[in-house]
Amino acid sequence: MSCTIRPARAEDATDIATLFLATRKACMPYAQLAHEDDDVRHWVREVLLPAGGVSVLSDGEQVLGFVASSLQNGEAWIDQLYVQPHLLRRGAGSHLLQHALKQLPRPVHLYCFQANVGARAFYERHGFQAVAFSDGAANEEHCPDVRYLLT
């Protein structure tokens, strides 16, 4: 299978939202979504994609994963990184992460749920270090999280 990474387009909104929802439900049952599915679809279409910084991994027919990055107050962030569950541990996430990191100044920040041990191990393999832990009071899911930093 030949895959490419390209900037997300407006017509990717449905596929990105579907992937986001399916992955969250399959891989993160401990972090209940704070919004209804239709609200998530609206957020992807009207907020996430227009903000820019979203790239998709595609096989030419479907979106297999996506990464969203941003600069906030002069700091670089990985805001979202999701791949289809059947592609976990097969290099798709690494491909997307490396693509985003090539475009971002250091340091790079991200948040991850503490219970997401697979994602935590993934980011740590890529050189991110845990720098702060919280009880989740500041995130919408109220799920304990960890802030990572790549210098």
N, C-alpha and C positions, 0 to 999 in steps of 0.2 A: 504494500500500500504506500503510495507516494503522498506525502502531506506537505502543505506549505503554511507559512504564517503570513498573514496579511492584515492590514488595518480593517477593523470592523466597519461594516456599512449599515445603513438604516435597515436594509432588508434582512440583516442578520438578527434583528431584535427578537423575533419569535424563537429562533433556534437557541440564542443565548439564554433567554429566559427559561425555556424548556430545560436546557442543560443545567442551569443553575438550580432550578426547583427539583429536578430529579436527583441531582447529586446531593443536594442538602438533605433531602428526605432519605436517601439510601445510605449516606455515609455519616450524617450528623444528627441522629434521632434525639440526642441529648440537648440539642440547641433548637428548640421550636422556633420556627419563623415567626417574626413579630407582625408580619403582614400577610394578607390573603394573597393567593396566587395571582389574581387579576391586578392587585396593587404592585406586585413584583414585576409583572409584565409591563405595566405602565412605567415603573421606575427605570427599567432597562431601556425602553423606547424613548422616554422623555427626559431622563436625567443622565443615566450612565453613558449611553452612546453619544449624545450631544456634547458631553463634557470632554470627549476625546480620550486618547490614551488607552484605547481598547484594541487589542489584537486578537485574532482568532486563528486557531489551528484548524485547517480544513483539508479534507481529502478531495476537494473539488465539488463534492455533492452535499456534504453536511459539515456542520461545525462540530468538531471533536473536542474542543476545549477553548478557553479564552483566558486572557490576562488583562487586567485593568491596572494602570499605574497613573500616578499623578505627582505634581509638585504642589505642596501645601505649605504656605508660609516659608518658602525656600527649602523645604525638606522633601526628599524623594520618598514615595510610598508605593508599595505593591498593595493595591486595594482589594483586588479579587484575583483568584487563580483557581479555575475549576476545569477538570477534564471529565469526560464520560467515565463512569465507574469501571467499565470493562477495560479501560486504558490505564488504570492506576498501576504504578510500578512497571510501566513499559516505556518510559522515556518521554511521554507526551508532556508531562508537567515540567520536566527539566528543560525541554526544548522551549516551552513558553517562557519559563523563568529566565533562561539565558537571553532570550530575545529582549525581554523587558530590561534586564540589567545592563545590556549594551547601550541602552538609550538613557539611562538614569545616572545622575551624578551620585557619588557616595557622600555621606552614608545613605543607606536605603532602610526604611522602616516597614514593618508590617505587623499586623495582629493575627493571632491564631487562637482558637479555643484550646484551653488547657487539655481538655479531654480528647482532642484530635491528635492522638499520638502518632498516627501515620504522617500527617502533615508536619507535625513538629520535627519528626525524624528527617523528613524530606528537606525542610529548611535548614536544619542543622548540618546535614550532609553538604549543603550548598554554601556553608560558611556563616550562616546567620547565628547570632548568639542571643539567648534570652536575656533581656535586660530589665524587665519589670513584669510582675504578676499582679492580677487584680481579681476581685471577687465577681466581676461582671456587672457591677452596678451601673457602669457607664455605657454598656452596649445594649442594643435593643432586645437581645435575647436574654439578658441578665444571666449569662453563662460565663463562668470564670475564664479569663483569657490571659494571654502572655504576649508582650510586645517583644519583637525581635529586631535586631539591628545587624546590618552588614556594613562593615567599614572598608 
